[in-house]
Amino acid sequence: MKDSALKDLIDSIESGVIDFKIEEIAQKHLSIDTLKTRNSDSLDFYERSVWRIKTALQQAYLAGFSLASEAVTKVVEANNKHK
């Protein structure tokens, strides 16, 4: 069952869940509309305060932690069912 939880985590990555969350954080905390390259300095480079960048990084870390915690919980629950 460990493989199933790992597969779920990989599926989340491949389905764009993480990309969506990162873009959401960039929009909310950094006022960046999109993280797609637009080949224009004025559209691809930004000046942001360190406290805004720190907040965005904290949110990204917490989102990753939450996703990993969910995967671990699934593994633990699956192992408990098989005892």
C-alpha beads as a LAMMPS data file, in Angstrom:
LAMMPS data file: protein, C-alpha beads

83 atoms
82 bonds

1 atom types
1 bond types

-500.0 500.0 xlo xhi
-500.0 500.0 ylo yhi
-500.0 500.0 zlo zhi

Masses

1 110.0

Atoms # bond

1 1 1 0.000 0.000 0.000
2 1 1 3.009 2.287 0.395
3 1 1 3.333 2.213 -3.372
4 1 1 -0.233 3.497 -3.724
5 1 1 0.420 6.554 -1.530
6 1 1 3.639 7.249 -3.414
7 1 1 1.775 6.877 -6.695
8 1 1 -0.855 9.367 -5.461
9 1 1 1.892 11.855 -4.614
10 1 1 3.519 11.429 -8.027
11 1 1 0.118 11.760 -9.719
12 1 1 -0.434 15.038 -7.851
13 1 1 2.859 16.348 -9.172
14 1 1 2.188 15.187 -12.721
15 1 1 -1.400 16.441 -12.799
16 1 1 -0.266 19.981 -12.184
17 1 1 -1.550 20.245 -8.606
18 1 1 1.790 21.586 -7.419
19 1 1 2.163 23.971 -10.372
20 1 1 -1.328 25.286 -9.697
21 1 1 -0.554 25.853 -6.019
22 1 1 2.744 27.596 -6.786
23 1 1 1.051 29.903 -9.279
24 1 1 -1.698 30.618 -6.758
25 1 1 0.943 31.586 -4.162
26 1 1 2.734 33.821 -6.698
27 1 1 -0.521 35.587 -7.500
28 1 1 -1.627 36.042 -3.903
29 1 1 1.657 36.950 -2.225
30 1 1 3.789 38.398 -5.015
31 1 1 1.145 39.926 -7.317
32 1 1 2.502 37.939 -10.260
33 1 1 -0.239 37.028 -12.736
34 1 1 1.475 34.051 -14.320
35 1 1 4.692 32.082 -13.958
36 1 1 4.827 31.319 -17.670
37 1 1 7.800 32.750 -19.533
38 1 1 6.682 35.574 -21.793
39 1 1 10.102 36.493 -23.215
40 1 1 9.873 40.086 -22.086
41 1 1 11.962 41.624 -19.318
42 1 1 9.065 43.757 -18.129
43 1 1 6.818 40.689 -17.900
44 1 1 9.324 38.086 -16.679
45 1 1 11.299 40.005 -14.019
46 1 1 9.872 41.542 -10.860
47 1 1 11.039 43.572 -7.896
48 1 1 9.535 42.358 -4.629
49 1 1 10.283 43.058 -1.002
50 1 1 12.061 40.373 0.963
51 1 1 9.126 40.031 3.361
52 1 1 6.754 39.283 0.470
53 1 1 9.195 36.728 -0.943
54 1 1 9.606 35.201 2.522
55 1 1 5.828 34.895 2.939
56 1 1 5.477 33.279 -0.490
57 1 1 8.271 30.802 0.281
58 1 1 6.696 29.967 3.649
59 1 1 3.377 29.285 1.948
60 1 1 5.046 27.073 -0.654
61 1 1 6.876 25.154 2.072
62 1 1 3.647 24.647 4.026
63 1 1 1.821 23.497 0.892
64 1 1 4.547 20.918 0.214
65 1 1 4.540 19.834 3.839
66 1 1 0.769 19.398 3.716
67 1 1 0.943 17.304 0.548
68 1 1 3.672 15.102 2.041
69 1 1 1.740 14.766 5.317
70 1 1 -1.311 13.565 3.417
71 1 1 0.803 10.930 1.660
72 1 1 2.323 9.752 4.972
73 1 1 -1.130 9.585 6.570
74 1 1 -2.353 7.383 3.719
75 1 1 0.629 5.055 4.160
76 1 1 0.081 4.815 7.937
77 1 1 -3.641 4.179 7.505
78 1 1 -2.969 1.503 4.889
79 1 1 -0.405 -0.188 7.141
80 1 1 -2.834 -0.113 10.090
81 1 1 -5.525 -1.794 7.981
82 1 1 -3.182 -4.671 7.206
83 1 1 -2.236 -5.391 10.824

Bonds

1 1 1 2
2 1 2 3
3 1 3 4
4 1 4 5
5 1 5 6
6 1 6 7
7 1 7 8
8 1 8 9
9 1 9 10
10 1 10 11
11 1 11 12
12 1 12 13
13 1 13 14
14 1 14 15
15 1 15 16
16 1 16 17
17 1 17 18
18 1 18 19
19 1 19 20
20 1 20 21
21 1 21 22
22 1 22 23
23 1 23 24
24 1 24 25
25 1 25 26
26 1 26 27
27 1 27 28
28 1 28 29
29 1 29 30
30 1 30 31
31 1 31 32
32 1 32 33
33 1 33 34
34 1 34 35
35 1 35 36
36 1 36 37
37 1 37 38
38 1 38 39
39 1 39 40
40 1 40 41
41 1 41 42
42 1 42 43
43 1 43 44
44 1 44 45
45 1 45 46
46 1 46 47
47 1 47 48
48 1 48 49
49 1 49 50
50 1 50 51
51 1 51 52
52 1 52 53
53 1 53 54
54 1 54 55
55 1 55 56
56 1 56 57
57 1 57 58
58 1 58 59
59 1 59 60
60 1 60 61
61 1 61 62
62 1 62 63
63 1 63 64
64 1 64 65
65 1 65 66
66 1 66 67
67 1 67 68
68 1 68 69
69 1 69 70
70 1 70 71
71 1 71 72
72 1 72 73
73 1 73 74
74 1 74 75
75 1 75 76
76 1 76 77
77 1 77 78
78 1 78 79
79 1 79 80
80 1 80 81
81 1 81 82
82 1 82 83
